[in-house]
Amino acid sequence: MMEHLRRQAAAEGVDFAPRSPASLLVNTHRALAASVYAQNEEPERFEAFHGAVFRANFGDARNIGDPAVLRDLAAGAGLDSARMEAALDAGAGEAALREAAAEAHRRGITAVPAFVFGGGRVVVGAHPAAALVQSAELAAARG
């Protein structure tokens, strides 16, 4: 499975670091909450932070669940990492993550990645970009 995912990522120009069993067990919850924080509190820095977290996780196999790694990524993206950490410790992002999980459950989404298109069509799993474009075009054509 991981080799298939690595090949698909490479075909799309994404470096996907070799994974060990331990690297697959990273708890990404805090990183997701940090992304919510960045979107809400420092939206002008969100794209840089999001990209840094993606590269750290998939390209560098860094543990994005480690608060020190998140602080480093936040600072590198220009976020106020101390303010972000304090907000996360106080529960920032948790309500949004609960709502996202509830919405995924309502839609029958059980894995990531998952893409929801117009009309509620859900595509689960890593697919080539062309397949996702085709799904988007079908959804747009159906209005």
Secondary structure as the mmCIF struct_conf table of DSSP 4:
data_model
#
loop_
_struct_conf.conf_type_id
_struct_conf.id
_struct_conf.beg_label_comp_id
_struct_conf.beg_label_asym_id
_struct_conf.beg_label_seq_id
_struct_conf.end_label_comp_id
_struct_conf.end_label_asym_id
_struct_conf.end_label_seq_id
HELX_RH_AL_P HELX_RH_AL_P1 MET A 2 ALA A 11
TURN_TY1_P TURN_TY1_P1 GLU A 12 GLY A 13
TURN_TY1_P TURN_TY1_P2 PRO A 21 PRO A 21
HELX_RH_3T_P HELX_RH_3T_P1 ALA A 22 LEU A 25
HELX_RH_AL_P HELX_RH_AL_P2 HIS A 29 GLU A 41
HELX_RH_3T_P HELX_RH_3T_P2 PRO A 43 ARG A 45
HELX_RH_AL_P HELX_RH_AL_P3 PHE A 46 PHE A 54
HELX_RH_PI_P HELX_RH_PI_P1 ARG A 55 GLY A 59
BEND BEND1 ASP A 60 ASP A 60
TURN_TY1_P TURN_TY1_P3 ILE A 64 GLY A 65
BEND BEND2 ASP A 66 ASP A 66
HELX_RH_AL_P HELX_RH_AL_P4 PRO A 67 GLY A 76
TURN_TY1_P TURN_TY1_P4 ALA A 77 GLY A 78
HELX_RH_AL_P HELX_RH_AL_P5 SER A 81 ASP A 89
TURN_TY1_P TURN_TY1_P5 ALA A 90 GLY A 93
HELX_RH_AL_P HELX_RH_AL_P6 GLU A 94 ARG A 107
TURN_TY1_P TURN_TY1_P6 GLY A 108 GLY A 108
BEND BEND3 ALA A 111 PRO A 113
STRN STRN1 ALA A 114 VAL A 116
HELX_RH_3T_P HELX_RH_3T_P3 GLY A 118 GLY A 120
STRN STRN2 VAL A 122 VAL A 124
BEND BEND4 GLY A 125 GLY A 125
HELX_RH_AL_P HELX_RH_AL_P7 ALA A 129 ARG A 142
#
